[in-house]
């Protein structure tokens, strides 16, 4: 039962061996599917041994779902790219189940997805779902195109359904969000106190502007591109040297994978080079914190900052952008947001940038640092209203309501078919 301090629901753990973890999780899921679906110019790696581990682990999770089910027609929620085969495996075991699968990362175009040697098996697995959800309509459209190009399936874009191997699968857009209000906000000091404490911790004056970035240390997050924009700002406008510092919180991630080890080295080197160029005793333009931070710490940095920079090279949604907005109950601060993050489809009041365009990003930093308080307030108020209304409970609720509608329709159609059989027998 979890959580330990106030048990509310039960978790069943499916234990993996070290070999399964290496092949299934680090191998196929994160060296294969992750770079395949994120257009971040990192070559996906596919090994047949990893694929076998992926299939084996997916099968074990499907078996666990069947064992835990108390009815023949449960509602099952399958989450993310780690379990692409699970929906079909559950469907084969429990044909009456209503299966909602949510894909949390982007879905690439058909040419990119076609690189995967097991593309047909992955699509077949996902199309075992009753409902398949993505963050944006763009990702839904890419999935339709991929199925159209790869499988002998009936793709109906008008009704957003795909028929393949049995019942139709509805493909829907469900943009994920965060809880409102965030639990971490309840224990926070005032914005003024957070600002003072952050600057004191960094040894900076009260008038120094702060930017913040919060990410896993991942090549899709555009951390190097972000640093390049900070460097370009200081090149173009030396007046910000000593008056602007950028705090990068980077949680270590997947450190056993070579590409992630290389990224950490490059991030550290870039920060060191920029600090050597523009730093001085008591001042570093880039403060790099490669360590895990709990939610309270992260929200304190959000509240202390004058701007938050989200420069994802490709992201399904990116909840950091929404967390920053939710943290700012003072209605101040500026969000700089990559056009390649799903959140940019919703948070249009942010400064939307192309993270590959260093000049544009540097200009956005300048604009954020000089934006009048009234304009900050107008933009922030609008974004906060959207996040409050379209929060994580609404995200989950919409999927469950669609599942309930689908189950009810199935019952109605079953009763109708039964009635037809009875009429035929009477005739």
N, C-alpha and C positions, 0 to 999 in steps of 0.2 A: 504494500500500500504506500502511496506517495501523495503529497510530499510528507516527509517524516514528521514535521512539526504539526501538521494538520491533515491527516490522511483523507483524501477525497476520491481517489480512484486507484485502480490496480494496474501495475505494469508487469508484463511477462517479458523476461529477458531471454534472448536467443544467443547463447554463447558461441563464440567463434574461436577456432584454433589460430595460432600465430600465422600459419600458412594461408588460412582462409582470409584472415584480416589483410595480409599482404597482397594476395591475389585479387580478392573481391573489392576491398575498400581502396587501398592505396593504388592497386594496379588498374583493374578495368574501370572502376567508378571514377577515380581521380587522376589517373594518367591517360585514360581513354576518353570516357564520356565528358568529363569536365572541360578539357581543352577543346574537344570536338564541338561542344555547344557554345563555348565562349569564343567569339572572334577576337582573340588577343595575340594572334601570331605565335602561338606555342603549338608545336607539332604534337598531335595525339599519338599515344603509343598503344598498340593493340597486340596482345600476346594470347595465344590459344589457351595457355595454362590459366591466365587471368580470367578468360571467358568461362572456363569450366568452373572455377571457383565462384564466379558471379552467378552462374546458373544454379550451382549447388546451394549457395546461401539463399538465393531467392526462393528456391523450392522449400527450404527449411522454414522460412518465414511464412510461406503459404500454408504449410502443414500446421504451423503454430496457430494461424488464424482459424483454420478448420477445427482444431482441437479446442480452442477457446470459445468458439461460437455456440450459443445456446439455442439457436433457431436455424431453420433451413434457409431463411431469407434475411440475414443480417444486413445492416449498412456497414460497409468497411471503408475506411479512409486509408489510402496508400499514399505515402509522402515521398516524392522526389526521385531523382535519377538513380539512386541506389537500388530501386525496386522495380525497374521497368518490366521485368518478366512476371512479377507477382500477380497483376490483375488477371492475366489469362490462366495462371495456375490456380488461382482461387475460383475462377469461373468454371474450370473443369471439375473442381471438387464440389462446388456449391452453385449450381446453375441459377438458383433463384436469388442469389445475393445481389444487392445493389452496391456496386463498387465505384467509389469516387477516388480518382487518382489526381493528385496535384503535382505538377512539374515546376519546381521552384526556380529553375535556371532558364536561360533563354532556349528557344528551339531554333536551330540554324536553318538556312535555306537548303533545298534538296541537294545541291551540289556539294555543300559542306558535309551534310549528313551521309551522303553516299560514300564517303571515305571509309566508314565503319564496315568491317567485313561481316558483321552480324546485324546489319541494318534491318533486314526482313524480320528476324526473330524479335528484335526490340520493338518494332512497330506492331507485330502480332501480339506481343505481350501487353502493350499499352492499350490496344484495341479490345482487350478483354474487359476493359472498364465500361461501366454504364455511363459515367460522366468523366471527362478528362479536362482538367483545368490548367490554364496558363495565366501569367500575370497580365499580358497585353493582347490586344487583337492582332497585332503584328506577329506575335509568336503563334497564335492560333492559325493565322493565314499560312505561315511557314509550314506548320504541321499538315494542313490540308494539301499544300503543294507537294510535300514530301511523300505523303501517302499516295497521292495521285500519280506521282512519278515512279513509285517503287512497287506498289501492290495492285493486284486486280481487285479493287474495292470500289464501292459506289460512294462517291463523295458528293453530298448535297449541301452546298454552301448556303442555300436559302434557309434551310432548317438547322444548319450547323451540325449535321450528323454525318457519320461515316458508318457504312454497313460492311462488315467483313467477318466472316467466320461465325455468324450467328446474329445476335441482337445488335441493333444500332448503338453506336457510341456518340453521345452528345459532346461536342467540343466547345467549351465555354471560357470566357474571360472572367477571372476572379482576382482583381488586384489586391494583393495582401497588404495588411497594414499593421499597426501596433495597438496595444491596449490604450484606452483613454479613460481617465488620465493615467499616465505611466506610474506604476507603483514606486519606482525609484524617485519620483518627484516629491513624494510625501515627506521624505526625510532630508530634503535639500535645504541648505541655507539660502538666504536671499541672493538675488543676482549680484548686488553690490558686494556682499560678503564673499561670494565665489570669485568675483573679479579680483578683489583685494588679496585673497589667499593664494590664488593662482600666480599672480604677479610677484608676491612675496616669495613663493616657493621657487620661482625662476630667477629671483634677484633682479627683477625689472621694475621700472618706475610705473606709477599709476597711469601715466599718459601713454604707455606703450600699447599699441593695438595687438590683439592676439587672433590668430587663425587656428583652427583645429581640424584635423583629419582623424577619423576613427575607422580602422579597417582590420580585417585579418591580413596577415602578410601574404598576399596573393597577387600573382602577376596580372589578374584581371582588374585590379582596383586602381591602376593608374597612379601609383605612388611616385614613381620616377617622373612621370609627366607633371605631376603636381609640384614636385621640387623644382623642375625646370621652369615652371611658371613663376614660382617665388624668386628664383634666380634672375629671371628676365625682368621682373618688376624692379628689383634692386639695381639692375643694370641701367634700366631706362630712367628710373627716378631715385637717385641716390638719397633723396631726402628721407626715404623710408628706412634707410640703414640705421639701426639703433632705435627705430620707432615702430617697427613691426617684427613680430616673431611668430613663427608657425610651429605649433605643437602637433607632431604626428604620433598618434597612438597606434601601434601595429602589433596585434596579437600574433604570436608565433603559430604557424599552421603547417601541417603536413611536412614537418621538417625532415622526414625520412626520404622524401622525394627530391631527387637531385635538382630539378628546376626550382624548387622552393629554396633550397640551400643557396643556389646561385643568386636568386633574387635578393635574399637577405644581404649577401655580400655586396651586391650592387647598390642597394638602398643605403647601407652604411657608408659605402664609399662616396655616393653622391652627396649625402648630408655632410660628411666630413670635408669634402672639397668646397662646398658652398660656405660652410662655416669658416674654413681657412681663408676664403676669399673675402668674406664680408663681416666675419665675427670680430670681436674685440673683448678685452677683459670684462667679464660680467655680462656679455651679450652674445648669444648665438641666434642667428636668424632662423635656424631649424633645430628644434628640440625633438630628438628622436627617442621614443620610448617603446622599445621592442620588448613588451612584457604583457602579461594578462592583467586587465583591469576589471573590477566588478562594476555592476551597473551604477552604483552610487558614485564611484569615481568618474565614470564616463559622463554622467549627467552634470557633475560639478564642472567638468571642462566645457561641456556644451554651454552652460550658463555663464561661464567666465569669458567665453570667446566673443569677438566682434563678428566673426564669420566662420562658417563651416564649408569646407571644400570637399565635394564628392566628385571624383574624377574617374569614375569607372570606365574602363575601355569597353566593357560589355557586362550588363547586370540584368538579372530577371526583374528585380524591383529596386533593391537597396533601401533597407530600413533605417540606416544611419541618417539619411536625409529627413525622414519623418520623425525620428527621435529628436534631432536637433530642433526642429520646429516645435514639437510637443514640449520640449524642455524650456522654451522661451515664453513663459507666462508674462514676462515684461513686454512682450511684443516688439522686441528689438533683436538685432542681429541680422546677418545676410547669409542666405544659402546660395552657394555656387554649385551647380549641378550639371553633371554630364548628360548630354543628349542621348547617350547610349545606355542610360539607366532607365528601367521601366518607370521609376518615380517621376521622370521628366514629363510623362504623359499626363500626370495629375497635378504636379506642383509647378504650374506654368509661371507663377510669380517669382520663382527663383531666377537667378541669372544662369541661363542655360548656355553651356559651352561645349565645344568640341575639344576633348582633352588632348587630341593630337596637335591642335593649333596652339602653340605656345604663346604666340602674340595675343590671340583672343583671350586666353586664360589669364595672362598678365594684365590685360585691360580690365577683365572682370574683377581681379583682385583690387586694382586701383579704384574701380567704381564702388566696390563693396566697402572699401576703407574710407571713402569720402561720401557715402550715401547719407542724405539728411535723415534725421530721426523720424520725421513724418512719413517719408517714403518707406523706410524700414517697417514702420508700424502698419501701414496699409498692406504691404506685401505679406508680412507675417500674419496679420489678422485673417487674411483670406486663406492662407495655407492651413492655419490652425483650425479654421472652421471646417475645411474639407476633411482633415484627419479626424476631427472629433466625430463627424457624421459617418465617415467611411472607415471605421476602426476594425480591429481584428475580429471582433465579435460579429460584425456584419459580414466580413469575409467568410467566416465559418458558417454563419447562419444562412447565407445565400446558397452555399453548396448543399447544406442539409435540407433546406426547403425544396431545392430542385430534386434532391433524392427522394423526398417524400412525395412530390408530385409524380415522379416517375413510378414509384411503387404503387401509388393509387391508380394511375393509369393502367398499370399492368393488371391489377386486380379487376378493374372494370372490364378490360378486354377479355380476361379469363372468364368472367361471369357471362359475358356476351357469347363467347365461344361455347360455353357449357349450355347456354340456352338454345343455341342453334342445334347442338347435338340432340337435345331433348326433343325439339320440334321435328327433326328429321326422323327420330325413332317413332314419334307419334304418327307421322305421315306414313 
